[in-house]
């Protein structure tokens, strides 16, 4: 089964670039990513640029509208994702528990819909 692990946190929380904690934090992400590759679970995964770089698009009644920023204004923002192929939700939860941001943010786990 494929699961999308969506990584949410408040921008500015957690280790920041230029701090002593940032290197080990990124190292933990690199380690997790490599582990998922080695175990044959990783389909894809990337971090996202800061929320200030987002643009939201909508089309209503033929009118196109773009707005700077994310769709929803919330305290926690989507910062990245992993798409994994694992046996079931229990395995997806175990993998999500290893994502470094889980210590100060949240990981949303959602199964991928299959349309045949």
N, C-alpha and C positions, 0 to 999 in steps of 0.2 A: 504494500500500500504506500501511496505517496502522501506525505504530510508537509504542509508549509509551516515553518516555525517563524513567526513574525516577532521581531525584537523591538520592544518599546521601552523608552526611558525618557525622563525629563532631560532636555538638553542642558548640558553643563553639569549633570550629575555623573558620578563615576570619575575615573582617572582622566585627566586632561592632557593634551599634548604639552610637552615641556616640563612635566612633573616627573618625579622619580618613579611614581606608580604606573605611568603610562606604558613604559617599555614592557614590564611583566604582563600588563593587561593585554596589550596587542599580541604578545607572545602566547598568552593563553588562548586567544582567538585563533592564532595560527596553528597551535597544537590541536585544538578542537577540530578545525577544518581538515587538517592532515589526518586525524584519527577517522573522521567520517569518510574521507577518500580511501584510506587504507582498508576500512571495513566494507567498502563498496556501497555505502549508503548515500553519499553526496551526489545529488543531481546538479545543483547549483547553489550559490550563496554569495551575497555581496552586501557591503555596507552602503548606506545612502549618504549623499551630501546633506549638509544641514537643512533644516526645514525652511529657512529663509530662501533657499534656492528653488523651492517648489512652485509650480504653476498648476492651477486647477482649471480644467476645461469642462464646459457644459454646453449643450445645445437644447434650447427649448423653443418650440414653435418656429423652428427654422432659424432662430437667432443664436449665434455663437458668442459665448462669453468666456473670457479668460480672467482669472483672478490670481494675483500673486499670493503665494502661500498655500498651505495644505487645505484640504477639503474641510476638515474639522479642526477647530481650535480647542486643544486639550492640553492638559499639563504634561502628558506623556506623548512623545512623538515616535512614529515608525522610523527606526534607525537602520534597519537592515533585515535580512531574511536568510533562511536556509530552506532549500527544498530537498527533502530526504526520502529515500525509498527504504521503508522498514516494514517489519512484519505486522505491527498493529499499533494502536494508540499507546499501549503500555511502553513499548520500545521507543516511540516518539517522545513520550514524557521523560524517559530516562536520558535520552539524548538532549532534550531541551534543558534538563537540570544541569548539564555541563557547560552551557553557554555562559560566558563570563558575566554578561549583563544581568543575568537572573538575580544576582546579589543586590542590585539596587533598582532594577526595572522589572519588566514582566515579559514573558514569552507566551505568545498566543499560538496554540497548536490547532491547525485546521486541516482536515482531510481534503485531498484534491478530488473534485467531482469528476467522474469519468462518464463521458457521453458517447455511447456507442451508436 
